[in-house]
Amino acid sequence: MAEAVTIARPYAEAVFALADAGGALAKWSQALAAMSAVAANADVRAAVGNPNLTPDQVYGLFAAATGDLATEMQNLVRVLIENGRLGQLPEIRDIFEALKNEREGVVDALITSAFPLDKRQLAELVADLEGRFKRKVKPQVNVDPGLIGGVRMQVGDEVIDGSVRGKLAAMSAALMK
């Protein structure tokens, strides 16, 4: 996994620099999401690995699946195909998104709740996280009934576990000592 990230990083940084200079971070973000979804498709992966297809044929297949791409994006796809790196598009997208979020002062938060959260509850959690991390928070919400109750939040490498399951595990660990 580390090798894929190492290979993808220079491409992602180059794309980020191009997008940032052109003021097109959002446009590139959307395009990379679409391109990485196509690149992750099993049929496309099989075509990319087919030695009987020329790079132009692979590009034609990829372009047909992604639709109309801007010239810079077409060039990226062609470079990735020529270098045998089209499969790295999901990693390139992930690194690009991390760079974009850092530039925009945004942090991703994974919020897992035992029960579905209504809009007010989610807004309160996001406001609390924004106050704590001094950055705009982009939440991703999951429901896990196994938490029993409460919420578990992960922002970067920091975990805030306010779930009943987490508190029971902490009590169990304390009793075992």
Residue frames relative to the residue before (quaternion, step in Angstrom):
aa qw qx qy qz dx dy dz
M 1.0000 0.0000 0.0000 0.0000 0.00 0.00 0.00
A 0.6421 0.5199 -0.3366 0.4519 3.56 0.96 -0.81
E 0.6163 0.5542 -0.3506 0.4361 3.58 1.05 -0.69
A 0.6406 0.5230 -0.3284 0.4564 3.61 0.94 -0.81
V 0.6600 0.4931 -0.3036 0.4786 3.57 0.97 -0.82
T 0.6367 0.5312 -0.3237 0.4557 3.57 1.00 -0.81
I 0.6629 0.4867 -0.2931 0.4877 3.57 1.02 -0.80
A 0.7095 0.4868 -0.2624 0.4369 3.60 0.91 -0.92
R 0.5704 0.6555 -0.3802 0.3169 3.61 1.02 -0.73
P 0.6849 0.4693 -0.3353 0.4453 3.69 0.71 -0.82
Y 0.6305 0.5205 -0.3341 0.4690 3.59 1.03 -0.73
A 0.6697 0.5042 -0.2974 0.4570 3.57 0.90 -0.96
E 0.6652 0.4994 -0.3086 0.4614 3.57 0.94 -0.84
A 0.6421 0.5091 -0.3229 0.4736 3.59 1.04 -0.74
V 0.6543 0.4955 -0.3122 0.4784 3.58 0.96 -0.85
F 0.6405 0.5235 -0.3262 0.4574 3.58 0.97 -0.82
A 0.6525 0.5103 -0.3177 0.4614 3.59 0.91 -0.88
L 0.6522 0.5087 -0.3050 0.4722 3.59 0.97 -0.85
A 0.6888 0.4798 -0.2767 0.4678 3.58 0.88 -0.97
D 0.6595 0.5105 -0.3079 0.4578 3.57 0.96 -0.85
A 0.6555 0.5099 -0.3092 0.4634 3.58 0.96 -0.86
G 0.7315 0.4118 -0.2255 0.4944 3.57 1.06 -0.73
G 0.4302 -0.7161 0.4500 0.3156 3.59 1.26 0.00
A 0.5493 0.6300 -0.3675 0.4078 3.55 1.16 0.66
L 0.1511 0.8265 -0.5298 0.1157 3.59 1.00 0.76
A 0.6767 0.4917 -0.3003 0.4583 3.60 0.88 -0.90
K 0.6378 0.5319 -0.3196 0.4561 3.59 0.99 -0.85
W 0.6812 0.4717 -0.2818 0.4838 3.57 0.93 -0.91
S 0.6056 0.5634 -0.3525 0.4377 3.57 1.04 -0.74
Q 0.6738 0.4842 -0.2857 0.4795 3.58 0.91 -0.92
A 0.6706 0.5019 -0.3018 0.4553 3.56 0.92 -0.91
L 0.6619 0.5002 -0.3108 0.4639 3.59 0.93 -0.84
A 0.6065 0.5410 -0.3565 0.4609 3.59 1.08 -0.66
A 0.6768 0.4796 -0.2902 0.4772 3.58 0.90 -0.91
M 0.6804 0.4934 -0.2957 0.4540 3.58 0.89 -0.92
S 0.6704 0.4911 -0.3181 0.4563 3.60 0.94 -0.78
A 0.6064 0.5381 -0.3570 0.4640 3.59 1.11 -0.61
V 0.6557 0.4880 -0.3096 0.4858 3.58 0.98 -0.80
A 0.6651 0.5130 -0.3062 0.4480 3.60 0.90 -0.89
A 0.6752 0.4917 -0.2913 0.4663 3.60 1.11 -0.63
N 0.4925 0.6673 -0.4246 0.3631 3.60 1.26 -0.27
A 0.5396 -0.6605 0.4244 0.3042 3.58 -0.89 0.97
D 0.6550 0.5110 -0.3225 0.4536 3.62 0.95 -0.79
V 0.6517 0.4981 -0.3127 0.4791 3.58 0.98 -0.80
R 0.6353 0.5274 -0.3292 0.4582 3.57 0.97 -0.82
A 0.6410 0.5139 -0.3197 0.4720 3.57 1.03 -0.79
A 0.6571 0.5077 -0.3101 0.4629 3.59 0.96 -0.84
V 0.6382 0.5263 -0.3269 0.4569 3.59 0.99 -0.83
G 0.7195 0.4404 -0.2437 0.4785 3.57 1.01 -0.77
N 0.5290 0.6381 -0.4045 0.3865 3.60 1.26 -0.12
P 0.3325 -0.7753 0.4994 0.1974 3.62 -0.50 1.12
N 0.6014 0.5803 -0.3586 0.4158 3.61 1.20 -0.30
L 0.6546 0.4858 -0.3161 0.4854 3.60 1.24 -0.25
T 0.3953 -0.6968 0.5472 0.2426 3.56 -1.00 0.86
P 0.6575 -0.4962 0.3716 0.4282 3.61 -1.20 0.32
D 0.6331 0.5271 -0.3363 0.4564 3.61 1.03 -0.71
Q 0.6463 0.5044 -0.3190 0.4755 3.58 1.02 -0.74
V 0.6386 0.5090 -0.3249 0.4770 3.59 0.98 -0.81
Y 0.6425 0.5115 -0.3236 0.4700 3.58 0.97 -0.84
G 0.6413 0.5318 -0.3242 0.4481 3.61 0.92 -0.86
L 0.6527 0.5032 -0.3038 0.4781 3.56 0.99 -0.86
F 0.6680 0.4991 -0.2913 0.4688 3.56 0.95 -0.94
A 0.6638 0.5095 -0.3021 0.4566 3.58 0.91 -0.91
A 0.6331 0.5258 -0.3345 0.4592 3.58 1.03 -0.74
A 0.6840 0.4859 -0.2833 0.4645 3.59 1.04 -0.75
T 0.7343 0.4219 -0.2438 0.4725 3.61 1.00 -0.73
G 0.4480 -0.6798 0.4731 0.3367 3.58 1.12 -0.47
D 0.7827 -0.3362 0.2498 0.4604 3.53 -1.28 -0.41
L 0.0513 -0.7950 0.6043 -0.0130 3.56 -0.70 1.15
A 0.5420 -0.5957 0.4825 0.3443 3.55 -1.18 0.64
T 0.6919 -0.5062 0.3275 0.3972 3.57 -1.22 0.52
E 0.6601 0.5071 -0.3208 0.4518 3.60 0.91 -0.88
M 0.6622 0.5009 -0.3026 0.4680 3.57 1.02 -0.78
Q 0.6058 0.5347 -0.3442 0.4782 3.57 1.09 -0.72
N 0.6510 0.5215 -0.3114 0.4553 3.57 0.98 -0.89
L 0.6220 0.5331 -0.3390 0.4627 3.59 1.00 -0.79
V 0.6667 0.4993 -0.3076 0.4599 3.58 0.85 -0.96
R 0.6554 0.5124 -0.3175 0.4550 3.59 0.91 -0.86
V 0.6467 0.5072 -0.3183 0.4723 3.61 0.96 -0.85
L 0.6590 0.5049 -0.3127 0.4616 3.59 0.91 -0.86
I 0.6447 0.5069 -0.3224 0.4728 3.60 0.98 -0.79
E 0.6638 0.5184 -0.3044 0.4449 3.59 0.86 -0.98
N 0.7475 0.3878 -0.2051 0.4988 3.59 1.04 -0.80
G 0.4819 -0.6904 0.4258 0.3314 3.59 1.25 0.12
R 0.5391 0.6467 -0.3705 0.3924 3.58 1.15 0.63
L 0.3164 0.7750 -0.5047 0.2111 3.61 1.16 0.26
G 0.6255 0.5577 -0.3257 0.4377 3.59 1.11 -0.64
Q 0.6130 0.5595 -0.3455 0.4380 3.60 1.26 -0.27
L 0.4003 0.7535 -0.4624 0.2414 3.62 1.21 -0.12
P 0.6400 0.5077 -0.3638 0.4476 3.69 0.87 -0.67
E 0.6643 0.4806 -0.3094 0.4817 3.61 0.99 -0.77
I 0.6114 0.5369 -0.3477 0.4659 3.58 1.04 -0.76
R 0.6486 0.5157 -0.3142 0.4633 3.58 0.95 -0.87
D 0.6592 0.5170 -0.3150 0.4460 3.61 0.88 -0.90
I 0.6728 0.4768 -0.2964 0.4818 3.58 0.91 -0.89
F 0.6215 0.5371 -0.3351 0.4615 3.58 1.00 -0.82
E 0.6666 0.5035 -0.3026 0.4588 3.60 0.90 -0.91
A 0.6324 0.5177 -0.3335 0.4698 3.59 1.02 -0.75
L 0.6600 0.4930 -0.3057 0.4773 3.60 0.96 -0.84
K 0.6410 0.5266 -0.3105 0.4641 3.57 1.02 -0.85
N 0.6636 0.5013 -0.3028 0.4654 3.57 0.90 -0.92
E 0.6390 0.5198 -0.3269 0.4633 3.57 1.00 -0.81
R 0.6530 0.5153 -0.3099 0.4604 3.58 0.94 -0.87
E 0.7474 0.4082 -0.2088 0.4808 3.57 0.94 -0.91
G 0.4623 -0.6955 0.4412 0.3284 3.60 1.26 -0.03
V 0.4790 0.6500 -0.4335 0.4002 3.55 1.09 0.76
V 0.1027 -0.7705 0.6260 0.0631 3.54 -1.11 0.71
D 0.4039 -0.6977 0.5378 0.2468 3.58 -1.04 0.81
A 0.0788 -0.7812 0.6183 0.0348 3.54 -1.07 0.80
L 0.2096 -0.7415 0.6260 0.1198 3.54 -0.93 0.96
I 0.0607 -0.7992 0.5976 -0.0228 3.54 -0.50 1.26
T 0.0518 -0.7888 0.6124 -0.0118 3.55 -0.65 1.16
S 0.0716 -0.8105 0.5809 -0.0217 3.54 -0.71 1.15
A 0.5355 -0.6220 0.4639 0.3334 3.54 -1.15 0.59
F 0.7765 0.1684 -0.0745 0.6027 3.57 1.19 -0.61
P 0.6206 -0.5323 0.3964 0.4176 3.61 -1.13 0.43
L 0.3269 -0.7414 0.5587 0.1769 3.56 -1.04 0.87
D 0.3529 -0.6995 0.5649 0.2589 3.58 -1.02 0.72
K 0.7323 -0.4511 0.2830 0.4245 3.58 -1.28 0.26
R 0.6494 0.5235 -0.3189 0.4500 3.57 0.99 -0.83
Q 0.6643 0.5031 -0.3056 0.4607 3.59 0.89 -0.91
L 0.6560 0.5014 -0.3095 0.4717 3.57 0.95 -0.87
A 0.6425 0.5230 -0.3246 0.4565 3.59 0.94 -0.86
E 0.6506 0.5100 -0.3168 0.4649 3.62 0.99 -0.79
L 0.6512 0.5066 -0.3161 0.4684 3.59 0.96 -0.86
V 0.6602 0.5031 -0.3081 0.4649 3.58 0.92 -0.91
A 0.6430 0.5163 -0.3242 0.4636 3.61 0.95 -0.83
D 0.6472 0.5126 -0.3167 0.4671 3.59 0.97 -0.82
L 0.6697 0.4908 -0.2977 0.4712 3.59 0.95 -0.89
E 0.6372 0.5201 -0.3306 0.4628 3.60 1.00 -0.77
G 0.6412 0.5127 -0.3187 0.4738 3.58 1.05 -0.73
R 0.6815 0.4951 -0.2878 0.4556 3.55 0.95 -0.85
F 0.7893 0.3343 -0.1627 0.4887 3.60 0.85 -0.97
K 0.3360 -0.7789 0.4722 0.2396 3.60 1.31 -0.10
R 0.6298 0.4495 -0.3458 0.5307 3.54 1.08 0.84
K 0.5618 -0.5604 0.4715 0.3848 3.54 -1.25 0.36
V 0.2449 -0.7867 0.5559 0.1099 3.57 -0.91 0.95
K 0.1690 -0.7491 0.6349 0.0849 3.54 -0.98 0.98
P 0.1689 -0.8461 0.4980 0.0873 3.61 -0.15 1.25
Q 0.1078 -0.7077 0.6908 0.1017 3.48 -1.33 0.55
V 0.1477 -0.8317 0.5340 0.0354 3.57 -0.52 1.19
N 0.0462 -0.7624 0.6454 0.0026 3.53 -1.04 0.95
V 0.2744 -0.7251 0.6027 0.1887 3.55 -1.25 0.47
D 0.0283 0.7787 -0.6235 0.0637 3.55 -0.89 1.06
P 0.2956 -0.7903 0.5099 0.1676 3.60 -0.18 1.25
G 0.5525 0.6324 -0.3773 0.3905 3.59 1.24 -0.40
L 0.5587 0.5982 -0.3960 0.4162 3.60 1.22 -0.24
I 0.3755 -0.7452 0.4422 0.3288 3.57 1.36 -0.34
G 0.7383 -0.2586 0.2051 0.5882 3.59 0.86 -0.96
G 0.7163 0.4511 -0.3162 0.4284 3.57 -1.23 0.34
V 0.4370 -0.6777 0.5447 0.2306 3.49 -1.42 -0.23
R 0.1574 -0.7350 0.6519 0.1004 3.55 -1.21 0.68
M 0.0627 -0.8121 0.5800 -0.0060 3.59 -0.75 1.07
Q 0.0742 -0.7786 0.6224 0.0294 3.54 -1.00 0.88
V 0.0050 0.7671 -0.6390 0.0559 3.54 -0.75 1.15
G 0.7992 -0.0521 -0.0214 0.5985 3.54 -0.36 1.25
D 0.7612 -0.3117 0.2447 0.5133 3.57 -0.72 -1.04
E 0.5639 0.5844 -0.3885 0.4353 3.59 1.27 0.17
V 0.1274 -0.7888 0.6002 0.0366 3.56 -0.90 1.00
I 0.1071 -0.7531 0.6474 0.0475 3.54 -0.95 0.96
D 0.0544 -0.8332 0.5499 -0.0179 3.55 -0.28 1.26
G 0.0299 0.7988 -0.5964 0.0726 3.55 -0.37 1.28
S 0.4155 0.7161 -0.4663 0.3115 3.57 1.19 0.49
V 0.6060 -0.5454 0.4327 0.3848 3.55 -1.23 0.45
R 0.6309 0.5313 -0.3376 0.4536 3.59 0.96 -0.84
G 0.6581 0.5103 -0.3069 0.4608 3.61 0.96 -0.84
K 0.6671 0.4926 -0.3021 0.4702 3.58 0.97 -0.84
L 0.6305 0.5161 -0.3312 0.4758 3.59 1.06 -0.72
A 0.6429 0.5111 -0.3252 0.4687 3.60 0.98 -0.78
A 0.6479 0.5077 -0.3208 0.4686 3.61 0.99 -0.79
M 0.6432 0.5093 -0.3189 0.4745 3.60 1.00 -0.81
S 0.6411 0.5247 -0.3188 0.4605 3.57 0.96 -0.84
A 0.6597 0.4987 -0.3106 0.4686 3.59 0.93 -0.86
A 0.6486 0.5143 -0.3160 0.4636 3.60 1.01 -0.80
L 0.6710 0.4966 -0.2979 0.4630 3.59 0.98 -0.79
M 0.6407 0.5429 -0.3235 0.4361 3.58 1.10 -0.63
K 0.6217 0.5649 -0.3468 0.4173 3.62 1.17 -0.46
